[in-house]
Amino acid sequence: MTNANNPVEKIKQHSAQLRGEIVQSLKDGITGALRDSDQTVIKYHGSYQQDDRDVREARRMAKLEPEFSFMIRTRTPGGVVTPSQWLALDEIATRYASRGLRITSRQALQFHGVIKTELKATMQAINATLMDTLAACGDVNRNVAIAVNPAQSKLHAQIYAAGAALSERLLPNTRAYFEIWLDEERVLSSEATATQAAVDPIYGASYLPRKFKIGFVVPPINDVDVYTQDLGFIAVIQGDQLLGYNVSVGGGMGASHNDSETFPRLADTLGFIAPDAVQAVAIAVITSQRDFGNRDVRKRARLKYTIEDRGVAWFKTEVETRSGVIFAPAHPVNFTTSGDQFGWQQGADGSWNLGLRIVAGRITDTPEKRQLSGLRALANLLLQTPASASAQLRLTPNQNLLIANIDPSL
């Protein structure tokens, strides 16, 4: 369905490839908010406008506008962060944000409380870490979740590479992010840009009907909760070799209260594919949802409803036709747990990994627990130790933290 009467659809169609009027909104010093339409467009740049609910009524009574600020979310496929990146992100949170760092259930980091006048500087600082926030929110593919399994060091590297490459391939085809936040020169005229907005090879002019989530998982640990993802790639392993993936589609746990038209749904398995078919299948799934997803009613716009309405067999045929990939029968897989592993664990390659519990993903300093400072000291130690050159801090889908690839000689 493509009903253009949906106001969000109109905003997307007329956003000039996600530019909107964000530049003008940022220059408006009268308000701490963006223009209404730009509050939708900026989501595709990885940010949401918010206000402090605790002071909302008091400010209303004082005839003041709400205390607006912005949440910024990183695009970090698989939640992999180097020690130097961690230190830079820590500094950004300390300088521009409030409430420290927060790990999300999609292995990203969020900064809260960034005011409009510092929004651009914060975005530039994040980009300087060799990360970005493009497509971390909005009606596009979100941050790709990738299994964090310390026992499968070799496979983690291979599967992480596939997920990170897919994340890059599914980014919106626009220079808007770089023009607005990084001062890249705008080459196209406004007329040419508006025309080009209709030809994004994956998303088209209106992007997806709703957000889209992808997860890669390595049995027997289902840490990404793969059957709740729009699109899941379940690794099929023989010994220490990756044979390919079972592909699942149509998961999602969201539902509107007292609305029988919305409901949670576990994903269906379409079949098995070889490792080199991941991108073709993912693009076929996304473009099928782009063309057949519900654009009339946003609460019915997720892939799970498209599959529920049209049937799994129809959807499988559509994906095979678009991708040129014929699904083989799915391999049997066995999941034994969905949680994280804490404490010290040794990987198959001999490296050590330390799992840390982070309550609700919130990393802050309090009188009782100085997690932000402690992790800062740890990142500095790893950075200064030559034997830990390959060490990583991995954000888990359960909002915890894994200090990975620690050399056994340390």
C-alpha positions in Angstrom: 0.0 0.0 0.0 1.3 3.5 -0.8 -1.3 6.0 0.6 0.4 9.3 0.5 -2.1 10.8 2.9 0.0 9.4 5.8 1.8 12.6 7.1 5.0 10.7 7.8 5.0 9.4 4.2 4.6 12.9 2.9 7.5 14.2 5.0 9.8 11.3 3.7 8.8 11.9 0.1 9.5 15.7 0.3 12.7 15.4 2.4 15.1 15.8 -0.5 16.9 12.6 0.4 16.7 13.2 4.2 17.8 16.8 4.1 14.5 18.4 5.0 15.1 21.9 6.5 17.4 20.7 9.2 20.1 23.3 8.4 17.5 26.1 8.8 16.1 24.5 12.0 19.5 24.4 13.6 20.1 28.1 12.9 16.8 29.1 14.6 17.9 30.5 17.9 14.4 31.4 19.1 13.6 27.8 20.1 15.5 24.8 21.4 13.4 22.6 19.1 13.5 21.7 15.4 10.7 22.3 13.0 7.9 19.7 13.1 8.9 18.0 9.9 12.6 18.0 10.8 11.8 16.1 14.0 10.9 13.2 11.7 13.8 13.7 9.2 16.5 13.9 11.9 15.7 10.4 13.0 17.4 9.1 9.9 20.5 10.9 11.1 20.4 9.0 14.3 18.7 11.5 16.7 15.4 12.1 18.4 14.1 15.3 19.8 12.9 15.0 23.4 12.0 17.2 26.4 12.4 16.9 30.1 9.0 15.5 31.4 9.9 16.3 35.0 9.9 20.1 34.3 7.3 20.1 31.5 4.3 21.3 33.6 6.4 23.9 35.6 7.7 25.4 32.3 4.2 25.4 30.9 2.9 27.3 33.9 5.8 29.8 33.5 4.8 30.2 29.8 8.1 28.7 28.7 8.6 26.2 26.0 9.5 22.6 27.1 13.2 22.0 27.9 14.1 20.4 24.6 17.2 18.2 24.1 18.3 15.4 21.8 19.1 11.8 22.1 21.9 10.6 19.7 22.4 7.0 18.8 25.5 5.5 17.2 25.5 3.0 14.3 27.9 0.3 15.6 27.2 -3.0 13.9 27.7 -5.8 16.3 28.5 -3.3 19.1 32.3 -3.5 18.4 34.2 -0.6 19.9 38.0 -0.2 20.1 39.6 1.2 23.3 40.5 4.4 21.6 36.9 4.8 20.3 35.6 4.1 23.8 37.7 6.9 25.3 36.6 9.3 22.6 32.9 8.4 23.2 33.4 8.7 26.9 34.7 12.3 26.4 31.8 13.1 24.1 29.3 11.9 26.8 31.1 13.9 29.5 31.3 17.1 27.4 28.0 17.3 25.5 25.5 14.8 27.1 24.0 14.0 30.5 23.6 10.6 32.3 26.8 9.1 30.9 26.6 6.4 28.2 23.8 3.9 27.6 24.1 0.6 25.8 21.0 -0.3 23.8 19.4 -3.6 23.0 20.7 -3.2 19.4 24.4 -2.9 20.5 24.5 0.9 20.0 25.4 3.7 22.4 23.1 6.5 23.2 23.9 10.0 24.4 21.1 11.9 26.1 20.5 15.5 26.9 22.4 17.1 24.0 21.0 20.6 23.4 20.4 22.0 19.9 23.2 24.4 19.8 25.7 21.6 20.5 24.0 19.0 18.3 26.3 19.5 15.3 29.5 19.6 17.4 28.4 16.3 19.0 27.7 14.7 15.6 31.1 15.8 14.4 32.9 14.5 17.4 31.2 11.1 17.0 32.3 11.0 13.3 35.8 11.8 14.4 35.9 8.4 16.2 35.4 6.7 12.8 31.8 6.0 13.8 28.6 7.6 12.6 24.9 7.8 13.5 23.4 7.5 10.0 20.3 5.3 9.9 20.5 4.5 13.6 16.8 5.5 13.7 14.0 6.1 11.2 12.2 3.9 8.6 15.3 2.2 7.3 17.4 -0.8 8.4 18.7 0.0 11.9 21.9 -1.0 13.6 22.7 -4.7 12.6 22.8 -6.9 15.7 25.5 -9.5 15.7 26.2 -12.3 18.1 28.7 -11.7 20.9 30.0 -15.2 21.6 33.4 -15.2 23.3 33.9 -18.9 22.8 33.6 -18.6 19.0 36.4 -16.2 18.3 37.1 -17.2 14.7 33.5 -17.4 13.8 32.7 -14.1 15.5 35.2 -12.4 13.2 33.8 -13.9 10.1 30.1 -13.3 11.0 30.9 -9.8 12.3 32.5 -9.0 8.9 29.3 -10.2 7.1 27.0 -8.1 9.3 29.2 -5.0 9.2 29.3 -5.2 5.4 25.6 -5.6 5.2 25.1 -2.6 7.4 27.2 -0.5 5.0 25.3 -1.9 2.0 21.9 -1.0 3.4 22.7 2.7 4.3 20.4 5.2 2.6 21.9 6.5 -0.7 22.2 10.2 0.4 24.9 12.7 1.2 22.6 14.6 3.5 24.3 13.4 6.7 27.7 14.5 5.5 26.5 17.9 4.2 24.5 18.8 7.3 26.9 17.6 10.0 30.3 17.5 8.4 30.0 20.6 6.2 30.5 18.6 3.0 29.8 20.8 -0.1 26.4 20.2 -1.6 27.0 19.3 -5.2 23.5 18.9 -6.6 21.0 21.7 -7.1 17.8 21.4 -5.0 15.8 20.4 -8.2 18.3 17.6 -9.1 18.3 16.4 -5.5 14.6 16.2 -5.3 14.5 14.1 -8.5 17.3 11.9 -7.3 15.4 11.2 -4.1 13.0 9.0 -6.0 15.7 6.6 -7.2 17.5 5.3 -4.0 18.2 1.7 -5.3 17.0 0.1 -2.1 14.7 2.5 -0.3 13.1 4.5 -3.2 11.5 7.9 -2.5 9.6 7.0 0.7 12.1 4.6 2.4 10.4 1.8 4.3 7.0 1.8 5.9 8.5 1.4 9.3 11.8 0.6 11.0 13.6 -2.7 10.0 15.8 -4.8 12.3 18.4 -7.5 11.3 20.2 -9.9 13.6 23.0 -12.5 13.1 23.2 -15.2 15.7 25.5 -18.1 16.4 23.9 -21.1 18.1 23.7 -22.4 20.8 23.4 -18.8 22.3 20.5 -16.8 21.0 21.7 -13.5 22.4 20.2 -11.4 19.6 16.8 -13.0 20.1 16.7 -13.8 16.4 13.1 -14.8 16.1 12.0 -11.3 17.1 14.0 -9.7 14.3 12.5 -8.6 11.0 15.3 -10.5 9.3 17.5 -13.1 11.0 20.6 -14.9 9.8 21.2 -18.1 12.0 24.7 -19.4 11.5 24.9 -23.1 10.6 28.3 -24.4 11.8 30.1 -27.7 11.1 33.1 -28.0 13.4 34.7 -24.5 13.2 33.4 -23.8 9.7 30.5 -21.6 8.7 28.4 -23.5 6.1 25.8 -20.7 5.7 22.7 -19.4 7.4 19.1 -20.3 8.0 17.1 -17.2 7.2 14.1 -16.1 9.4 11.7 -13.3 8.6 8.8 -11.5 10.2 9.5 -11.3 13.9 8.6 -8.5 16.3 7.2 -8.3 19.8 5.5 -4.9 19.7 1.8 -4.4 20.0 -0.6 -1.6 20.8 -2.6 -2.0 24.1 -6.2 -3.1 23.5 -5.8 -3.2 19.7 -6.4 -6.7 18.3 -5.0 -5.5 14.9 -1.5 -5.5 16.4 0.2 -8.4 18.0 3.6 -9.9 18.7 4.9 -12.5 16.3 7.8 -14.9 16.1 9.7 -15.1 12.8 9.2 -17.9 10.2 12.2 -19.7 8.7 12.4 -19.5 4.9 15.3 -21.9 4.5 19.1 -22.1 4.2 21.5 -20.0 2.1 25.3 -19.9 1.5 27.3 -17.2 3.1 27.8 -15.2 -0.1 24.0 -14.9 -0.6 23.4 -12.7 2.5 23.3 -9.3 0.8 21.2 -10.4 -2.1 18.6 -12.0 0.2 18.6 -9.1 2.6 18.0 -6.6 -0.2 15.2 -8.8 -1.6 13.5 -8.9 1.8 13.8 -5.2 2.3 12.6 -4.2 -1.1 9.6 -6.6 -0.8 8.7 -4.9 2.4 9.3 -1.5 0.7 6.8 -2.3 -2.0 4.2 -4.3 -0.1 4.3 -3.0 3.4 1.4 -1.0 4.8 1.9 2.7 4.3 -1.6 3.6 5.5 -1.4 2.7 9.1 2.0 2.9 10.8 1.2 0.5 13.6 0.5 -2.1 11.0 3.5 -1.3 8.9 6.2 -3.8 10.2 7.2 -6.7 8.1 5.5 -9.2 10.4 2.1 -7.8 9.3 3.0 -8.0 5.6 3.9 -11.7 6.0 0.8 -12.3 8.2 -1.5 -10.7 5.6 0.1 -12.3 2.5 1.5 -15.6 3.7 4.9 -17.0 4.2 4.8 -19.0 0.9 4.1 -15.9 -1.1 6.8 -13.9 0.7 9.4 -16.7 0.1 8.6 -16.8 -3.6 8.9 -13.0 -3.8 12.3 -13.0 -2.1 13.6 -15.9 -4.3 12.4 -14.0 -7.4 14.0 -10.8 -6.5 17.3 -12.2 -5.1 17.9 -15.1 -7.6 18.6 -17.2 -4.6 16.7 -20.5 -4.1 16.4 -21.4 -0.4 17.6 -24.9 0.5 15.9 -26.8 3.4 16.7 -25.2 6.7 19.3 -27.0 8.8 18.4 -28.1 12.4 19.7 -25.6 15.0 19.6 -25.8 18.8 19.5 -22.8 21.1 20.2 -23.5 24.8 20.4 -19.9 26.2 19.7 -16.3 25.4 21.6 -14.6 28.1 25.2 -13.3 28.3 28.1 -15.0 30.0 29.8 -13.1 32.8 33.2 -13.4 34.3 36.3 -14.7 32.5 36.0 -17.1 29.5 38.7 -18.3 27.1 38.0 -18.3 23.4 39.0 -21.0 20.9 41.9 -18.9 19.8 43.3 -18.7 23.3 42.4 -15.1 24.0 40.5 -14.2 27.1 37.2 -12.4 27.4 35.6 -10.7 30.4 31.8 -10.4 30.6 30.5 -7.4 32.7 26.9 -6.9 33.8 25.7 -3.3 33.1 22.3 -2.7 34.8 19.8 -1.4 32.1 22.8 -0.6 29.9 23.5 2.6 31.9 27.2 3.5 32.4 27.6 6.3 34.8 29.5 7.3 37.9 27.6 7.3 41.2 28.9 7.4 44.8 28.2 3.6 45.0 29.6 2.5 41.6 32.0 4.4 39.3 31.5 2.4 36.1 32.3 5.2 33.7 35.6 6.1 35.4 36.5 2.4 35.8 35.9 1.6 32.1 37.8 4.7 31.2 40.8 3.5 33.1 40.5 0.0 31.6 40.4 1.4 28.0 43.4 3.5 28.8 45.2 0.4 30.1 44.4 -1.6 27.0 45.4 1.2 24.7 48.8 1.5 26.4 49.6 -2.2 26.4 51.1 -3.5 23.1 49.9 -7.1 23.7 46.3 -5.9 23.8 46.3 -4.3 20.3 43.4 -6.5 19.2 41.3 -5.9 22.3 37.7 -4.7 21.9 34.8 -3.6 24.0 31.7 -5.3 22.6 28.2 -4.1 23.5 25.8 -7.0 23.9 22.2 -7.2 22.8 21.4 -7.7 26.5 22.8 -4.3 27.2 26.0 -5.7 28.9 29.6 -5.4 28.0 32.3 -7.9 26.9 36.0 -7.0 27.1 37.1 -9.2 24.3 40.3 -10.5 22.7 42.6 -10.0 25.7 46.0 -11.5 25.1 46.7 -14.4 27.6 50.2 -12.9 28.3 48.7 -9.9 30.1 
